[in-house]
Amino acid sequence: MVILDPVKTEERESARTETIVTGRPRRTRPGGLPQESKGYRVYLGFNALALVVISAVTLYPFATLIAQSFSSSGAIKAGLVNLLPVGFNLDTYHAVTNDQHFWRSYGNTVMYTVVGTLVAMVLTTLLAYVMSKEHLRGRNVLIGIAVFTMFFNGGIIPNYVLISSLELKNTMWAVILPGAMSVFNLLVMKSFFENLPRELEEAARIDGLGWWGIFWRIAMPLSKPVIATMTLFYSVQFWNDWFSAFLYLDQTDLYPLSLHLRNLIAGATTTTAESAAAVGTTSAAIKDNVKAVTMVLAIIPILCVYPFVQRHFVSGVMLGAVKG
């Protein structure tokens, strides 16, 4: 008795049909796979070349920044630094890492990012799960209010008056609460919850779980990709935010790293002069080094966190953005 493989049988029938129609037998690679057409091979080559070029253009600024952080001031000012350091030195790294203002702002940024991301994820996750239920009364009104805020807001002055009247100035909540919920992230997470199998929730309700139990025991374990993605979004948002601190914080001890870096670039901080005194050079000669070193140290945490959530990144965005 001979057992035929349906897949191979279908391939043979397809090849026979193609031979009859075109008069030429189909060319196959080892293993019986169809040979790739010339146009498809050209597409693969062009696609690979385009990805290499895009990656190179994206990485070039970072490589230049790292090279400048290890180069001498004179080489940077003369425009000699490109992809490799010129006049290698670590004096600026020693000067910046010995600066108390830098480490204080670094600690503030870590605290704002951790607390802000936690608050934002709690609010976004709870509201998105509620808004994903079609039987919720007033669901369309809640969605409309959320979408309305994407296009219209009170402006800087009303927000400043609100934060001042709530006595939140010069507190970390002035930095965290205004950005505690992103409507874009809310809508993406809502779409993700809408795509979860309803049968699981119905089975959980039959077993006696309430909505809170279903949320924690069913929805949350199934939402790891979108939760990882939204956590990354909020973390980067709080890590890079400087404008809220610029508006609502007057005490330099509360400044985040992004505002410290902004003031450094704008020439409104004393870090340059202090670092210059530590190294023994003029502030003009070391200014470019300090900028590069501070930026390199500022992006290290995000670069360390991203690989751990990268595998959830694409699936989280796509599953939350596609309805079906």
Secondary structure by P-SEA (a helix, b strand, c coil): cccccaaaaaaaaaaaaaaaaccccccccccccccccaaaaaaaaaaaaaaaaaaaaaaaaaaaaaaaaaccaaaaaacccccccccccaaaaaaaaacaaaaaaaaaaaaaaaaaaaaaaaaaaaaaaaaacccccaaaaaaaaaaaaacccccaaaaaaaaaaaccccccccccccccccaaaaaaaaaaaaaccaaaaaaaaaacccaaaaaaccccccaaaaaaaaaaaaaaaaaaccccccccccccccccaaaaaaaaaacccaaaaaaaaaaccccccaaaaaaaaaaaaaaaaaaaaaaaacccaaaaaaaacccc
